[in-house]
């Protein structure tokens, strides 16, 4: 881990969102100048481990989850840290500030975070401009899409369809986020008829864009870890009916059981080490239901190679990291990839 524990200790003196902003700004010079990216790659890149999922070939199974670079301000720098794919967002159609601060809390004893961010976003136009910059060779870029807070639930598809139009030309895949616990009512869109109608409309918009672009645009669905078994089965079946290409499992959880931290915030989604087993269980349940018809991107509680192996053995095709990067540092992707079994 080198010097990172000392740097982490210094950053942890700052409010979490402030420290996160500083980390992103520190990476911006590497994002803007390809020669600077070339300096990072020998330090952090690993040997390719190609993986195919939803028609795309990833140089390795490890990705940076949505939430870390919401507005695509350092995405090319993150590519130089060894990740095979970067998921930008969550992006909303119109700019919005998100929920009031403080809205990000560390739980160091649990190696976890609780966030109630509420989709703070610079908006689709600003993020699209960032993604028009030249892309590093071999990088897969996804964009995670969310509805604006003020958009009524019954009009949510309007936001998602408009976002598909903006980002289909710029991204390798798109992810529909209906599972954040921090936008009122959003998680109801994962259920029953609401999900059925939403996916039908967003898939139709995706198909229209595919015809214009002359290529496929994989569409993924990001689900919550707090669905009941019946709700999860219903969501998976709905995704299969509407030709959704993959599932991201999972978003953050509202559960607080088993935490070491005293009096953790009750609002917001928990991520990090306490999520490991829960997210792996959801991966297994999705794979048991859908088999290889619906590739799974696993996210939740990943901080070492053993965690990645657990997700892959549960049936995941790809694995994403977020909170682990904060606790383990920028060398995490390479350490994991170097330690993965070769077969």
C-alpha positions as a Python dict, from the first residue, in 0.01 Angstrom:
ca = {
    (1, 'X'): (0, 0, 0),
    (2, 'X'): (303, 227, 17),
    (3, 'X'): (239, 583, 131),
    (4, 'X'): (-136, 568, 90),
    (5, 'X'): (-220, 490, 456),
    (6, 'X'): (-49, 816, 559),
    (7, 'X'): (-233, 1010, 290),
    (8, 'X'): (-559, 845, 386),
    (9, 'X'): (-511, 942, 750),
    (10, 'X'): (-462, 1304, 642),
    (11, 'X'): (-765, 1297, 413),
    (12, 'X'): (-979, 1142, 686),
    (13, 'X'): (-929, 1456, 893),
    (14, 'X'): (-1139, 1633, 631),
    (15, 'X'): (-1514, 1597, 577),
    (16, 'X'): (-1567, 1300, 344),
    (17, 'X'): (-1713, 1496, 55),
    (18, 'X'): (-1435, 1756, 78),
    (19, 'X'): (-1170, 1483, 70),
    (20, 'X'): (-1340, 1319, -226),
    (21, 'X'): (-1343, 1646, -415),
    (22, 'X'): (-973, 1698, -345),
    (23, 'X'): (-892, 1350, -476),
    (24, 'X'): (-1078, 1418, -799),
    (25, 'X'): (-908, 1754, -846),
    (26, 'X'): (-569, 1594, -785),
    (27, 'X'): (-639, 1357, -1073),
    (28, 'X'): (-753, 1624, -1318),
    (29, 'X'): (-405, 1702, -1456),
    (30, 'X'): (-368, 1334, -1538),
    (31, 'X'): (-711, 1340, -1700),
    (32, 'X'): (-632, 1637, -1924),
    (33, 'X'): (-284, 1546, -2048),
    (34, 'X'): (-217, 1207, -2212),
    (35, 'X'): (159, 1227, -2131),
    (36, 'X'): (65, 1244, -1763),
    (37, 'X'): (-156, 937, -1804),
    (38, 'X'): (143, 758, -1955),
    (39, 'X'): (331, 823, -1630),
    (40, 'X'): (60, 654, -1425),
    (41, 'X'): (14, 340, -1632),
    (42, 'X'): (346, 169, -1550),
    (43, 'X'): (272, 217, -1180),
    (44, 'X'): (-88, 99, -1176),
    (45, 'X'): (-170, -101, -1487),
    (46, 'X'): (-183, -481, -1488),
    (47, 'X'): (-161, -748, -1753),
    (48, 'X'): (-480, -773, -1964),
    (49, 'X'): (-738, -1032, -1858),
    (50, 'X'): (-1000, -999, -2135),
    (51, 'X'): (-1365, -1057, -2046),
    (52, 'X'): (-1668, -1049, -2279),
    (53, 'X'): (-2005, -929, -2155),
    (54, 'X'): (-2317, -797, -2334),
    (55, 'X'): (-2130, -788, -2663),
    (56, 'X'): (-1835, -585, -2534),
    (57, 'X'): (-1479, -696, -2467),
    (58, 'X'): (-1330, -560, -2146),
    (59, 'X'): (-952, -567, -2096),
    (60, 'X'): (-1008, -700, -1744),
    (61, 'X'): (-1308, -776, -1518),
    (62, 'X'): (-1254, -483, -1281),
    (63, 'X'): (-1436, -151, -1308),
    (64, 'X'): (-1489, 172, -1119),
    (65, 'X'): (-1850, 190, -1001),
    (66, 'X'): (-2085, 481, -1057),
    (67, 'X'): (-2075, 737, -779),
    (68, 'X'): (-1702, 798, -773),
    (69, 'X'): (-1678, 1026, -1077),
    (70, 'X'): (-2032, 1153, -1111),
    (71, 'X'): (-1955, 1431, -1358),
    (72, 'X'): (-1675, 1266, -1561),
    (73, 'X'): (-1411, 1514, -1448),
    (74, 'X'): (-1128, 1258, -1407),
    (75, 'X'): (-1248, 950, -1594),
    (76, 'X'): (-942, 918, -1816),
    (77, 'X'): (-712, 936, -1514),
    (78, 'X'): (-905, 653, -1348),
    (79, 'X'): (-849, 448, -1662),
    (80, 'X'): (-477, 480, -1594),
    (81, 'X'): (-522, 315, -1253),
    (82, 'X'): (-581, -26, -1409),
    (83, 'X'): (-959, -39, -1444),
    (84, 'X'): (-1102, -211, -1749),
    (85, 'X'): (-1414, 1, -1742),
    (86, 'X'): (-1536, 322, -1583),
    (87, 'X'): (-1901, 391, -1503),
    (88, 'X'): (-1981, 763, -1496),
    (89, 'X'): (-2268, 911, -1295),
    (90, 'X'): (-2528, 891, -1176),
    (91, 'X'): (-2615, 1163, -1431),
    (92, 'X'): (-2947, 1347, -1430),
    (93, 'X'): (-3097, 1522, -1730),
    (94, 'X'): (-3093, 1866, -1568),
    (95, 'X'): (-2836, 1995, -1318),
    (96, 'X'): (-2934, 1949, -955),
    (97, 'X'): (-2751, 2003, -626),
    (98, 'X'): (-2854, 1682, -452),
    (99, 'X'): (-2950, 1659, -87),
    (100, 'X'): (-2825, 1899, 182),
    (101, 'X'): (-2483, 1840, 339),
    (102, 'X'): (-2350, 1655, 531),
    (103, 'X'): (-2455, 1365, 311),
    (104, 'X'): (-2149, 1140, 311),
    (105, 'X'): (-2026, 967, 628),
    (106, 'X'): (-1731, 739, 693),
    (107, 'X'): (-1749, 435, 919),
    (108, 'X'): (-1377, 347, 946),
    (109, 'X'): (-1424, 66, 1196),
    (110, 'X'): (-1651, -103, 941),
    (111, 'X'): (-1454, 9, 635),
    (112, 'X'): (-1780, 150, 507),
    (113, 'X'): (-1957, 465, 393),
    (114, 'X'): (-2312, 590, 426),
    (115, 'X'): (-2426, 834, 161),
    (116, 'X'): (-2747, 1028, 113),
    (117, 'X'): (-2619, 1226, -186),
    (118, 'X'): (-2943, 1239, -383),
    (119, 'X'): (-2789, 1243, -733),
    (120, 'X'): (-2591, 1569, -728),
    (121, 'X'): (-2520, 1620, -1098),
    (122, 'X'): (-2384, 1881, -1333),
    (123, 'X'): (-2649, 1763, -1577),
    (124, 'X'): (-2641, 1569, -1901),
    (125, 'X'): (-2503, 1852, -2114),
    (126, 'X'): (-2199, 1914, -1895),
    (127, 'X'): (-2117, 1543, -1857),
    (128, 'X'): (-2159, 1484, -2231),
    (129, 'X'): (-1902, 1754, -2302),
    (130, 'X'): (-1653, 1579, -2074),
    (131, 'X'): (-1709, 1247, -2250),
    (132, 'X'): (-1641, 1399, -2590),
    (133, 'X'): (-1272, 1418, -2499),
    (134, 'X'): (-1043, 1156, -2658),
    (135, 'X'): (-1076, 817, -2493),
    (136, 'X'): (-781, 604, -2373),
    (137, 'X'): (-727, 297, -2589),
    (138, 'X'): (-918, -13, -2483),
    (139, 'X'): (-1130, 156, -2216),
    (140, 'X'): (-1500, 69, -2185),
    (141, 'X'): (-1715, 360, -2062),
    (142, 'X'): (-2062, 324, -1914),
    (143, 'X'): (-2300, 600, -1807),
    (144, 'X'): (-2537, 553, -1514),
    (145, 'X'): (-2868, 735, -1566),
    (146, 'X'): (-3105, 872, -1301),
    (147, 'X'): (-3417, 1085, -1292),
    (148, 'X'): (-3423, 1439, -1155),
    (149, 'X'): (-3570, 1479, -808),
    (150, 'X'): (-3852, 1706, -928),
    (151, 'X'): (-3955, 1473, -1210),
    (152, 'X'): (-4275, 1293, -1100),
    (153, 'X'): (-4244, 916, -1085),
    (154, 'X'): (-4511, 878, -1351),
    (155, 'X'): (-4291, 1086, -1586),
    (156, 'X'): (-3962, 919, -1496),
    (157, 'X'): (-3938, 754, -1836),
    (158, 'X'): (-3921, 1100, -1996),
    (159, 'X'): (-3591, 1164, -1815),
    (160, 'X'): (-3445, 821, -1889),
    (161, 'X'): (-3542, 834, -2258),
    (162, 'X'): (-3388, 1181, -2299),
    (163, 'X'): (-3070, 1062, -2126),
    (164, 'X'): (-3049, 766, -2364),
    (165, 'X'): (-3056, 1011, -2655),
    (166, 'X'): (-2771, 1216, -2504),
    (167, 'X'): (-2540, 932, -2401),
    (168, 'X'): (-2600, 648, -2647),
    (169, 'X'): (-2359, 811, -2896),
    (170, 'X'): (-2094, 862, -2627),
    (171, 'X'): (-2101, 549, -2411),
    (172, 'X'): (-2032, 179, -2462),
    (173, 'X'): (-2323, 89, -2234),
    (174, 'X'): (-2594, 262, -2034),
    (175, 'X'): (-2723, 172, -1686),
    (176, 'X'): (-3070, 257, -1556),
    (177, 'X'): (-3049, 349, -1189),
    (178, 'X'): (-3384, 291, -1019),
    (179, 'X'): (-3232, 162, -696),
    (180, 'X'): (-3075, 456, -511),
    (181, 'X'): (-3236, 498, -168),
    (182, 'X'): (-3172, 873, -172),
    (183, 'X'): (-3434, 999, -418),
    (184, 'X'): (-3788, 979, -282),
    (185, 'X'): (-3991, 703, -441),
    (186, 'X'): (-3721, 600, -689),
    (187, 'X'): (-3697, 241, -568),
    (188, 'X'): (-4065, 184, -645),
    (189, 'X'): (-3965, 193, -1011),
    (190, 'X'): (-3801, -148, -959),
    (191, 'X'): (-4136, -307, -888),
    (192, 'X'): (-4409, -466, -1093),
    (193, 'X'): (-4594, -266, -1356),
    (194, 'X'): (-4384, 46, -1297),
    (195, 'X'): (-4066, -137, -1397),
    (196, 'X'): (-4241, -308, -1686),
    (197, 'X'): (-4358, 23, -1834),
    (198, 'X'): (-4026, 198, -1771),
    (199, 'X'): (-3816, -71, -1935),
    (200, 'X'): (-4049, -94, -2234),
    (201, 'X'): (-4019, 278, -2301),
    (202, 'X'): (-3645, 307, -2237),
    (203, 'X'): (-3572, -1, -2448),
    (204, 'X'): (-3773, 149, -2735),
    (205, 'X'): (-3564, 467, -2712),
    (206, 'X'): (-3244, 261, -2701),
    (207, 'X'): (-3348, 73, -3016),
    (208, 'X'): (-3417, 398, -3195),
    (209, 'X'): (-3068, 519, -3109),
    (210, 'X'): (-2915, 189, -3221),
    (211, 'X'): (-3071, 235, -3565),
    (212, 'X'): (-2926, 586, -3591),
    (213, 'X'): (-2581, 483, -3469),
    (214, 'X'): (-2555, 156, -3656),
    (215, 'X'): (-2433, -31, -3348),
    (216, 'X'): (-2573, -193, -3037),
    (217, 'X'): (-2601, 5, -2713),
    (218, 'X'): (-2618, -240, -2421),
    (219, 'X'): (-2869, -139, -2155),
    (220, 'X'): (-2818, -252, -1794),
    (221, 'X'): (-3043, -233, -1489),
    (222, 'X'): (-2902, -149, -1146),
    (223, 'X'): (-3096, -310, -863),
    (224, 'X'): (-3111, -265, -485),
    (225, 'X'): (-2990, -529, -238),
    (226, 'X'): (-3304, -484, -27),
    (227, 'X'): (-3554, -645, -264),
    (228, 'X'): (-3740, -950, -139),
    (229, 'X'): (-3682, -1277, -321),
    (230, 'X'): (-4010, -1237, -506),
    (231, 'X'): (-3937, -875, -600),
    (232, 'X'): (-3592, -966, -729),
    (233, 'X'): (-3727, -1255, -936),
    (234, 'X'): (-3994, -1027, -1081),
    (235, 'X'): (-3735, -759, -1171),
    (236, 'X'): (-3508, -1017, -1337),
    (237, 'X'): (-3798, -1161, -1536),
    (238, 'X'): (-3898, -811, -1644),
    (239, 'X'): (-3543, -734, -1757),
    (240, 'X'): (-3539, -1052, -1965),
    (241, 'X'): (-3876, -973, -2124),
    (242, 'X'): (-3758, -634, -2239),
    (243, 'X'): (-3420, -738, -2375),
    (244, 'X'): (-3214, -574, -2104),
    (245, 'X'): (-2852, -680, -2154),
    (246, 'X'): (-2727, -707, -1795),
    (247, 'X'): (-2786, -635, -1427),
    (248, 'X'): (-2568, -442, -1184),
    (249, 'X'): (-2594, -596, -838),
    (250, 'X'): (-2613, -405, -622),
    (251, 'X'): (-2673, -49, -515),
    (252, 'X'): (-2631, 53, -151),
    (253, 'X'): (-2843, -87, 131),
    (254, 'X'): (-3065, 68, 395),
    (255, 'X'): (-2977, -212, 637),
    (256, 'X'): (-2755, -133, 938),
    (257, 'X'): (-2737, -475, 1104),
    (258, 'X'): (-2396, -588, 1226),
    (259, 'X'): (-2217, -254, 1213),
    (260, 'X'): (-1944, -177, 1465),
    (261, 'X'): (-2003, 198, 1447),
    (262, 'X'): (-2224, 337, 1720),
    (263, 'X'): (-2533, 529, 1606),
    (264, 'X'): (-2466, 530, 1231),
    (265, 'X'): (-2682, 770, 1028),
    (266, 'X'): (-3022, 618, 962),
    (267, 'X'): (-3070, 796, 631),
    (268, 'X'): (-2876, 699, 322),
    (269, 'X'): (-2727, 391, 163),
    (270, 'X'): (-2453, 181, 320),
    (271, 'X'): (-2160, 67, 106),
    (272, 'X'): (-1828, -103, 173),
    (273, 'X'): (-1720, -417, 356),
    (274, 'X'): (-2055, -484, 533),
    (275, 'X'): (-2216, -515, 188),
    (276, 'X'): (-1992, -796, 64),
    (277, 'X'): (-2198, -1100, 156),
    (278, 'X'): (-2531, -933, 82),
    (279, 'X'): (-2436, -828, -271),
    (280, 'X'): (-2281, -1169, -345),
    (281, 'X'): (-2604, -1337, -239),
    (282, 'X'): (-2802, -1117, -479),
    (283, 'X'): (-2559, -1208, -759),
    (284, 'X'): (-2620, -1578, -690),
    (285, 'X'): (-2996, -1530, -691),
    (286, 'X'): (-2991, -1345, -1023),
    (287, 'X'): (-2769, -1607, -1184),
    (288, 'X'): (-2992, -1886, -1050),
    (289, 'X'): (-3293, -1715, -1205),
    (290, 'X'): (-3150, -1600, -1538),
    (291, 'X'): (-2845, -1817, -1603),
    (292, 'X'): (-2621, -1674, -1871),
    (293, 'X'): (-2906, -1480, -2034),
    (294, 'X'): (-2840, -1179, -1812),
    (295, 'X'): (-2473, -1108, -1734),
    (296, 'X'): (-2421, -965, -1385),
    (297, 'X'): (-2189, -682, -1284),
    (298, 'X'): (-2121, -730, -913),
    (299, 'X'): (-2055, -437, -681),
    (300, 'X'): (-2050, -423, -303),
    (301, 'X'): (-1782, -480, -44),
    (302, 'X'): (-1488, -540, -277),
    (303, 'X'): (-1148, -454, -129),
    (304, 'X'): (-917, -744, -224),
    (305, 'X'): (-870, -1024, -477),
    (306, 'X'): (-1056, -1274, -258),
    (307, 'X'): (-1365, -1052, -272),
    (308, 'X'): (-1346, -1042, -651),
    (309, 'X'): (-1302, -1419, -673),
    (310, 'X'): (-1610, -1463, -451),
    (311, 'X'): (-1820, -1249, -687),
    (312, 'X'): (-1691, -1428, -998),
    (313, 'X'): (-1756, -1771, -848),
    (314, 'X'): (-2108, -1657, -762),
    (315, 'X'): (-2158, -1603, -1135),
    (316, 'X'): (-2070, -1238, -1194),
    (317, 'X'): (-1907, -1153, -1525),
    (318, 'X'): (-1760, -820, -1409),
    (319, 'X'): (-1686, -663, -1071),
    (320, 'X'): (-1689, -295, -971),
    (321, 'X'): (-1521, -106, -687),
    (322, 'X'): (-1614, 214, -507),
    (323, 'X'): (-1573, 228, -129),
    (324, 'X'): (-1276, -11, -135),
    (325, 'X'): (-1080, 243, -338),
    (326, 'X'): (-1122, 502, -64),
    (327, 'X'): (-992, 270, 206),
    (328, 'X'): (-727, 84, 4),
    (329, 'X'): (-593, 353, -230),
    (330, 'X'): (-520, 395, -601),
    (331, 'X'): (-311, 79, -630),
    (332, 'X'): (-606, -142, -543),
    (333, 'X'): (-701, -241, -898),
    (334, 'X'): (-351, -356, -986),
    (335, 'X'): (-308, -547, -659),
    (336, 'X'): (-635, -729, -719),
    (337, 'X'): (-562, -810, -1082),
    (338, 'X'): (-211, -930, -1006),
    (339, 'X'): (-347, -1161, -735),
    (340, 'X'): (-636, -1314, -932),
    (341, 'X'): (-602, -1679, -1031),
    (342, 'X'): (-505, -1726, -1394),
    (343, 'X'): (-796, -1957, -1468),
}
